[in-house]
Amino acid sequence: MATAGLHDSELGELQRRLIILRVGLLLIVALLAVQLWNLQIREGAYYRDLSANNRTRSVIMEPARGLIYDRNGVLLANNVPSFTLYVSLEDVKDRDRLIDQLSILLGLDEALVRKKLTARGSKQLPRKVKDRLTLREATLIESHRLDLPGVMVQVESQRNYPSGMTASHILGYVGEVSPEQLEKPEFADLHQGSIVGQYGVEKFFDQLMRGQAGQKSIEVDAIGHEKRTVVVEQPHAGDNLYLTIDARLQKVAENLLGEESGAIVALDPRTGDVLAMASRPGFDPNILSRELTPKQWAEIVQNEGRPLNNRASQGQYPPGSVFKVMMAAAALETKTVTPSTSIYCNGGYQFGRRTYHDWKAG
């Protein structure tokens, strides 16, 4: 009797434990079901967007800058296709390693690459690291794609000045927008790597010529390399600019100056149009439109000839005989003299106690 009672007691305890275990399992299954419903139904849209974001990237499509022509339609500034290197920070796991690899492959300064990758701006947009890549450099990057996660090469238009130094002070040059410029309202719609006018008419008419950037969404693989384009918002090219300058006359004026420092300005007396404005020494805007190292920039600005100074508009000179034209015109207009009037000059003019002599007595 006692043995049978003990057996029934143990059996009851076992059944009780099994019931507790079943209830526990049911609770776990219920919790999993609730969590699954929460993930798939309640928050499904959020996680679908998150998943899509892990597969897609936004890439800025730079616009073609407006062209510059002389008064006769001669091309003074255009755009040429070029390779540009970008890095998508979202796909970079080891930034230091990537900086080291790019520096070795392309011979870039590590500090400069790091500065570009850490500059202020949206991390969702790729950072421009280097433009004007040579075909060899672009091929080199493509051949190391598996070792360079997040690195992409895009074909973009780059500024080009077909005539080199001709009219360099008038045309000016372009360059990447600086962090200081990005703080200003007129550059609010730009981003790191945008190209803007930095000197001359390129700067003065920048907002007209820079155009409007586009954007495309691309699908990327596990290491951030582009697989296909999903959505495209096309960029809008900038406006073209026509100058009053006559390119042929401009070259004549610059050739007359040769290697001498000075300036020549030619105006149309009927309209006041500037037909030529030459200043020497000059510079090649094709060089200044590229990214220069601090050393290269210092060599230019510290040059004794001051090639960046536009002597035609910035130089300070005594008017000399140029002022005679205005005085003669005023005298004729007021009928103080006639075209046949002769004026005697004794080589100087007495004003108070001082005599002002002619620059060159005849």
Helices and strands as residue ranges (DSSP letters): H 2-37, I 38-42, H 44-55, E 56-61, E 68-69, E 75-87, G 89-91, H 95-106, H 110-118, E 127-133, H 135-143, G 145-147, E 151-160, H 168-171, E 173-176, H 179-182, G 185-187, E 195-199, H 200-204, H 206-209, E 214-220, E 226-233, E 241-242, H 247-257, E 262-267, E 274-280, H 285-288, H 294-301, H 322-333, E 348-351, E 354-357
